[in-house]
């Protein structure tokens, strides 16, 4: 008997035609989507005569004061990035290393593994450490922004707002934040949120120079937080955005100011609290323990639940959620992390700072604590984002959600209500695990285009060097940019600046210097005596920031994309009420809310969580994105605006992919989640039809898809058919 449908329908030629139609449809979806206009903040042109002091020049040759030595080097660098000739990096760019041949451009020496002789017999003994100058670092994927995408938004169709300018009160606030985070780097998050304790987790009695409460009190007096923006000494002819008369902030600054407190009654003047400081830009990121549960808890072993006291899954096969092991098939991922050596910072002396600006490769000079622990301090989180496999936190979160049995979106065809269809290849574990990796690579290309091809913003470590010049009385070397840097210096609270100077003195004393794996001579004149005006930013990493500009942030863009995928895939709301977010609970319905104990060795229930209250799945995913992105600020390599705007660009990359995938399924699909701005975002589609994007803002107003796409950019590029 011949079966009625013994082959799929459509099949063969009909299927191939259908496949082409869908590919053409997805191309049309991408083509007709609003294309963002990207515009830099104008400082690159305005401050060119001062040798680009607010732009990314790391790896080029700098003089003894850290100022770019040859303006033509920057011109060649930018040309090699943006020109269609891909060979210019080899023929046009002059690095600090090239400028110093045949000698080394670096003053510091370090202990490096001995270079083995060619064809030498491998030895089982550890490599002998020899003293030599560091190598030079290359720029990381500087032409990735030229790569095209075949799914989701092209890197050229998404964008970011102009970065805060040097003269702005927002930039002063951002520098105050990274200085503050450096001072609190070894204070547990629970103490930072509580406000008063200065105790560091350093293995000995040590205290921060300021408590988080003292820092927040000082920062709240800054113009950006008081909503009283002065008439800044603008060193150039124009500003890129019109400022609101009441707040003194432009549209993008207003968004970022509101995000820090989420206070609707006083959006631009609400004071920070220690519970809110250094957190993310969503309600979920501002609620509950600082660290997301998805970076702490694990799951139940396939061998069964343990008793909650497992040391290692290799010793005891059973383990439970509170043990902190994420099941990874028959393997497991330990949420305890390795952490950098406590209370040891880097680049606090002028010579090592200058070497790093010239591109010295000090990677691998890290020192670590002997024991692993749950993420307890900002340094722990900074270490995590120093070595993470970029999307690993979201892969872990997906595994935790799957282990908890959180259902997929109720608008998906699988699992069906009858139970006759369950998800796997589609709408199951393999589907979401691949989606977080799929969006990550596209986010990286999009953000590389922003940071290299447009904004080229200097890293905080470089700006701190300029502030040190101003503080030490050498602002004249900054040329026309001197008033702007002096303005930033004047707005940062004196107590914070004094604490940084004192902190750097401690870091530069003989015992601390001897602990590092590098040795640097004292700076030559005119900075031979700068101990009392040293405002260099204490860095968590020996090599400082990566070899690419600050704005946007790769970690933040990937965070935005991956977390959006997780929110779209899993059901974020309770079945009985589409507006109430799903609680984060274990399989027995018990709320999940843990913090590390005093030394980070175990997890304990959050004592602040009120009885009957619960964190939400969506809130903890938003917090996860903030933790990963702001963890980079805690290391000293990014600013708050890098996080804020990159996160939202990553969100749009993910939504673009979801919209193009919607018509490819054989069944109708729909998903709803809350955006990082608090919008209700719904994506729906069915086989062969154009998808629908519906947006309702946090006030209940419908927002056009076009306005949502362009909310955080200066405008739209008009795409003309050819």
N, C-alpha and C positions, 0 to 999 in steps of 0.2 A: 504494500500500500504506500503510495506516495504521500508524503506529508504536505500539508497546505503551504507551510512556510519553512521549507528545509534549508533556505539560504536567507541571509538578512536582506531587508528592503530599506533603502535602495542598495544595489550591489553593482559591481563592474563599472561600465561606462556611466551609468546613471549616478553612481556614487562619486566618481571622479568629477563629474560636472557639478554635483552638489558641493563637493569639497572646494572647488574653485569659487563657486558662488559665495560660500562662507568666508573664504580668504579675502575675496573682493569686498565683502560686506565689512569685515574687520578693518580692512584698509580704509574704507570710507568712514568708518567710525572714528579712526585715528585722525584722518584728514580734516574732518569737520569739527572735531573737538577744538575748543578755544586754545590757541597757542599763546603762551605767556611771553610778554616782553620782559627781557632781563636788562636792567640798567645798573651799572656800578654807582658808587656814591660820589664819583667825580674827583676824589683826592689824588688819584694817580696822575691826572693831568694838572690839577691845581698845585700840587706840591712837587712837581718834577724838578724844579730848580733846587729843592732841598734834598735831592737824591732819594725820593720816594720813601720817606721815613715811616709812613703808615701802611706800606705795601710789603708783600712777601718777597724778601731778597735773600732768604736763607740759602746758603750754598754758593752764593756769589762772593766776591772779595770785598771785605769791609776793612776800614782803616782802624786805627788803635782805639777810636771812640765808638766803634760799632756802626759807623755810617758807611753806606755803600761807596766804594772807592771810585768806581768808574760807572757813570750813568749809562754809558753805551752798553755795558754788560746787561743791564735790565732791559734795554730796548731789544737786544738780541735774544734775551730769554723769552720775552713776550712774543716776538716774531716767530721763534721756533715753536711756541705753543700753538699759535693761531694760524700760521700760514699753511697752505695746502701742501707745501713741500715738507715731507716727513723726514728729510735728511738733515734739517737745520740744527738739530740738537748735537749732531756730530761736527758740523762745520761752522756754525754761527755762535754757539753759546760758549762763553768763557767763564768757567767756574773758578772759585778761589784756588782750587788745586791746579788748574791750568795756569792761572796768573802767577803761581809761585814756583812753577817748574824751573830748574830741577830740584829746588829745595822744598821742604814741607811748609804749608801755610800755618801750621799749628804750633802752639807754644807748650801745651800740656803733653805729658807722656803718661802712658798707662802700662799696666801689666797685662800682656797678651800671651796666648799660647804660642810656643815656639813654632816657627814654620818648618815642617819636616823637609829633609833633603829629598830631592827627586829620587824616586825608586828606592827610598829607604825601606828597610824591613819594618812593618808596623810593630810598635811596642805596646805591651799591655800596661806599661806604667803611664800615669797621667802626664799630659804634656807639660813640659817645663815652661814656667812663666818668664818671659823676657820683657824688658822695658824698651818701648819704642813709641814713636808717634802714632796716633790713630790714623786709620784710612779715611778717605773722603766718601761721603754718601751721595748716591745719585737721587734725582727727583723721581717720585713714585708715580708711574703711569701719567705723565703730564699731558699726553695726547689722547687719553681715553675718551674725552668729550667729543672726539671726531667719529667715534664708533656709532653705527646706526643700530636701531632696534627693529625687530620684526614682530614684536608683540608688546602691547602696552604703549604708553606715551614715549615718543622719541625723546632722547636727551635734550634736543633743541626745542621741545614744545612745553617744557615745564621750567619754572624759574623761581627766583627768590627776590625779596625786596632789597633795595640798596642797604648795605651794611651801615651800622651807626658810624658817623664821622668822628674823627679825633676830637673835634671841638665840642662834641655834644655831652650833655649831662648824663645821657644814657651810657656812653662809653666810660665815663668816670665811675658810674655805678657798677658796670661790668668788671672793671679793673678792681674795684673795692671788693667785689664778690670773690674773685679768684685769689686775691691777697688773703681774704678771710678764710677761704677754704684751705689755703696752705698752712695757716696758723692752726687750724682745727683738724689737720690731716690725721692725727693720731688719737683724737678724742672720740669715744664711741658715739654712734648715732643717737642712742638713747639719751646720752648726756647732752648732746647738741640740742635735741628737741626739748629737753627739760630746761636747759638754759644756764644753769649756775655752775655746774662742775667744770673744772679746768683739767681734771686728771687725764693724763695720756695713758694709753695702753702700750707701754714701752718696756715692760719687764722690770721696771724699777720706778721709784717714785719720781714722777716728772709731771709738770703742769704746762698747759698752754699759757701764753702771755696774756691772752684775753679769753674770757668765756664767751659762749655764743650769745648770751644776753647782752654783754657789754658791746659786742660787735654789732648786734642788731640795733641796739639803742643808738650807736654812732651812725650806722648806715641810714637809719630812719631820718636823720637830720640832713641828709644830702638832698639837693634840689630835685633830683629825679623821683625821690620817694615822697617828698613833701608837696609835689605838684606845683612848685614855684620855680620855674625854669628862668634863669636870668638871661639877659641879652648877651649871649656868648660872643667872645672876640673872634668873629669869623675871619679866618686868614685868607679867604678866597672871595671871588666875586659873586657867588651864588650858592644857594642851598638846594638840594635835590627835591625836597618835599615841603609843602606849605604847613606851617605849624598852627594848631588850634589856639585861638586867642585866650581861652580860659586856662588850659593846662600848659600851654607852651610846648606841647608835644605834637609831632606829626602823626599821621594815621597809623603808621607801623609802630612807632614808639608807644602810642596809646594801647594798641593791642598787647604789646609785650608787657607794659606796665600793669594792665588789668590782670593778665595771666598770673602774676606772682601772688595775688591775694584772692582773686575771683570775687571781689566785693562789689556787688551791683550798686550799693548805695554810695560808695566812694571809690569809684574805679581807679582814679589816678592819685588819690591821696590816702587811701587806707594804709595804715602802718603794718609793716612786717612784724610777725611774731617769730619766736624761735622754732615753733612748730611748722611755720610756713617757709622759713628761709632756706634757700638752696634747693628748693623742690621744683617739681615740674609745673606745667601750665594747664593742668586739668584738675577737676575736683577729685578724681581718684588718686592722683599723685600727691594731693595735699591731705589725704585722709589716712589715718592709722599709722602703723610703723613706717619708718623711712624706707626700709628695704622691702621690695615687693616679695610677696610670699613665693612667687615663682623663681626667686633666686635663693630660697632657703629650704623649702620643703621638698620632699621627694615623692615616693609613691610606695605602693605595696609590692613586695617581691612576688614574682610568679611562683616562688616556693612557699608563699604564704606570709602573713604578717608576723613580725617579731614582737618583742616585748617593749620596744621603744628605747632600747639601750644598746643597740648594735654598735660595734666599733668599726668593723669593715665587712662589707658583703662577702669578701673572699674568705672570711673566717666563719661567718654565720650566713647561711643561704637566706633565711627569712629576714625581712626587715620591713619597717612600716614608714608611713609618711613623715613622722617627726624625726626619723633617723637621718633624713636628708640625702637619700640615695634615689636617683631617678632611674627607674628600670629602662634599660636599653637592650631589649631582647633578653638574652641570658646574661648580658653584662649589666653594669650599672655605672651611673655618673655621680660622683661624689660632689655635693654642693659645697663642701668645705673647700676653701681656696688657699693656694699658696699666696703669701703676701710679702711685699718688699720689706726690707729691714726697717723696723719701726724707728721713727724719729730721725731718720737719715734722709736729708734732702740733697739736691744736686743743683749745679749751676748758680751757686750763691756767691762765687768769687768772679771777678771781672774776666780773668783770663780764660777760665773754662767756658763762661758764657760767650765770649768772643770766638773761641774755637768752634763752638757749636753753631754760631751764626755763619761761620765760614764753611760749615758742612762737615765738621769732624764726626766721625762715626764712633760714638761711644756706646753703641748697642752691645749688650753682653756684659756690661760692667755692673749689672744689677747684683745686689746682695739681698738675701731672703731670710725670713724667720725660719727656724727649724721645724715648726709644726704648722699643719694646716688648721684652719678654723672657718666657721661661718662668717660671712661678711659682716664685720662689726664696726669698722672705722672707715672714713673716707679713703685712707691709704689702701685698705683691703679692696675697696671698689675700684680704685685707680689701678691696682695691680691686675684685677680681673680684666679691665678693658685695655690693658697694655698687651695682653697675650691672647685674648679670646679669638676664636675662629669666626668672628664677626656676627654670624647669625646663630651661634650656639645657644645663646640665652633663649631664643625664640623656639629653637628646636626642642630644648629642654621643656619650655612652657607647653608646647604642643604635646609632648609625652606625658607631662603631669596632667593636663586636661583630659587626655585620652584615658589615663589611668583612673581619674576621678569619675569617669563616665559622663562628663558634661556633653550633652547632646549637640549634634550639629544643628545648623539653622533649621527652624521648622518649615522654612520655605523650600528646602531641598527635597527631592523625590526619594532619597534614601537617607535614613531608614524609613520605610513606609509605615503608616499607621497600623496596617494589618500584620506587619512583621514578616511578610512574604519576601520583601526586599531589604537587604541590609547593605551598608556601605563598605567598600574596600578600595577598589581601583578608582571608583568615583565616590566622593563624599564619605570616605573612610580614612583611616590612619595614613596609608601611603599617599593619599591625595594631599592632605594638609602638610605632611612632612616635606613633600616636594615643593609646595607652594611657597613656603618660607624661604627656601633656597632660590627658587625661581625669581622672586621679587628682589632678593638681595643684590644679585648681580646687576639688575637694571637700575636699582637705586644708586649703586656705586658709579655707574657711568654717568647718570644724571648729575650727581653731585660733583664729580670730577669736572664736568663741563662748567658748572657754576664757579667752582673755586679756582680753576686754572684759566679758563677761557674768558671769564668776565671780572670777578671781584678781586682776586689776588690780595686778600686781606692779610696783614701781618698777624702773626701769632702773639698771644699775650706776653710770651717771654721777650719778644722784640720790643713791644711797647714799654715793658718794665725797664728795659735798657735805656730808652729815651727819657723816661721819667727820672731815672737815676742821673742822667746828664743834667736835667733841669734842676734836680735837687742839689747836685754838687756844684752848681753855678756855671755849667757849660752849655746852657740852652742856646747860646749864640751859634753853636755848631749845627743846630737844627734849622737854621735859616728862617724862611718865612713861616715854617711850622712851629716855631718856638712859642708864640702866644697860645696856640691850641694846646700844646703839651703842658704848658704852665697852668692853663685853665683846668685841665684834668687833675693836675697835682694839687691845685688849690681846693678842688671840690672833694677830694678823698679825705676822710676824717683824719685829723692829726694823730689821734690815738692809734689808728690802724697803721699809719705810716711809721710811727715810732716803734710799734711792735714788730714790723717787718725788718726795720734796721737792726733791732735787738736780736731778733730771730736769726738773721744772717750772720751777726757776730758770733752767736753760739755755733752755728753751722760751720763757721770758718775757723774755729779754734783748733788747736793742734790735734787733740784726740779724735775729733770728727773728721778732720782732713786725713788723718792716718788710716781711718776706717775705709775710705774710698779706694778704688782700684786705679785711681789716676792721681797724678801730682802736677800741680800748676804753679808757675812762678808768679810773683806779685806783679801787678800791672805797672807799666811804665808811666811816666808823666804824660798828661796832667792828672791821671786818675791814680796816682801812687798812694794818695791818702783819701780813701773814700769810705772807710768803715762807718763813719757817722752819717753818711748820705746814701748808703747802699740800699736801693729799692728794687734790686733784682728779684724776680719772682722765684721763690723756692720751688724747684721742680721735683716731681716724684720719679721721673725717669732720667738716667744719666745723659741720654742723648737729647732730652727735651722733646719738642714736638716732632711729628713726622715731617718728611721732606715734601710737603705740599701745603698750600695756603689754608687759612682757618675757615673761611666762609664759602660754602657750607661745610658741615661736618659729616664725614662718612658714617660714623657710628650712629648719629642722630637720624640721618636719612634712611639708613637700613632699619633702624628701630621703627621709624614711622611706617615704612612699607611692611615689615614683617608683622608688627602688632596689628596693623589694619587687616592683614590677611587672617590673623587669628580671630579678630573680632567679627569678621565677615563670615568665617567658616563655622564657628561655634555659636550656639544660641546665647545671646547676651541678656535676654529678658525672660522673666518668669512666664510660663505658659498662660497663667490666668490673667495676666495684665501686661500688655506689650510695653507699658511705660515704666514698669518697675524692673530695675536691674537684677539679674540673677545673683544670689548670694554665693560666695565662695565657701563651699562646705565639703567635708569628706564624704565618703560613700555611706556613712551612717547619718548624714545630715547635720553633723557637728560643725560649727563655724571654724574656719582655719584662720588663725591669727597668731603668729609666733614671732619672737625676737630672739637673738642670740643671748646667752647668759653673759655674765661679766667678762669672761675671758674668751668668749666665742666658741667654746668647745661643744656646747649643746644648745638645742632650741628649747625655749620655755614659752608658755602661753603669755601673750601680751597682757600685762596687768592693767593697761589703760582701756582695754576694750570692755565696754559696758555689757553687762549681762543681757543676753537676748539680741545684742547687736551683731552685725556681721559685715565683713568687707565684701566687695562684689568682684565677680570675675573680671568685668570690664574695667573697673577701677584699678585692680591690681595689674592688669595688662598695660594700662596707661602708665602706671607707676613703673613697671618694668622698662618701658621705653625711656622714661625720664631717668631712671637709675643708670642705665647704660650710657645715655648721652651725657648727662651731667657728671657721671663718673670721670669723663674726660676733662671736664672743668676742674674737678678735684685733683687731677694730675697736673693742671696748669697749662693744658694745651688748647683749650677752647673757651669761648665766652657763652653767656646765656643766649644771646641772639643767634649764635651758631646752632644751638640746640633747637630753639623755638621755630625758626624758619625752615631748617632742614627737615625737622619732624613732619611738618605740614607738606613739604614737597614730596617726601617719601609716601605720605598718605595718598597723594594724588597719583603717584606712580602705581600704587597697589589698586586703587579704584579704577584706573585706566585698564589695567590687566583684567580685572574682574568684568568690566563692561565688555571687553572684547571676547572673553571666554563665554559669556552668558549665551550668545546665540549658537554655540557649538554643541550644547547638550541636547539630547533628544527629548528632554522633558522641560516643562516650565521650572524656572529657578527664581528664588527671591531671598534676599537677606537684608537685615536691618541692623545697624549698630550706631553708636554715638561717635562723632568725629572728635578730634582733639580740640575743636572750638566749641563743642557742646551741641552740634547739629545732630538731628536724626537723619541719617543717610540710608536710603533704600535703593538697592540695585535689583532690577528684575529683568527677566528676558525669557525667551523660548526659542526653540529651534528655528533658525533661518530668519528671525525677525530682529530689527534693531532694538537694543536694550533701552531701558528707562532708568534714569538717575533722578531720584526725588530727594530734595533737601528741605528740611524744616529747621529753622534756627532755634537757639535755646529759648527764645521768647515766643515760639509758636508760629512764627511767620514763615511763609513759603519763600524760598530763595531759588532764583533761577539757576540752572546748572552752570550757565556761563559765569554768573557772578560768583558762584562757589569756587569754580576753577581758578578765577583770577583774583580772589580775595586778598592774597598775600603778595601780589606783584604789582608793578606800576601800570600795567596795561596789557593790551592784546596786540599780537602781530597779526596783520591781515594777510591771510594765505590766499594767493591768487592761483587759479587753475592754469595749467600750461598745456 
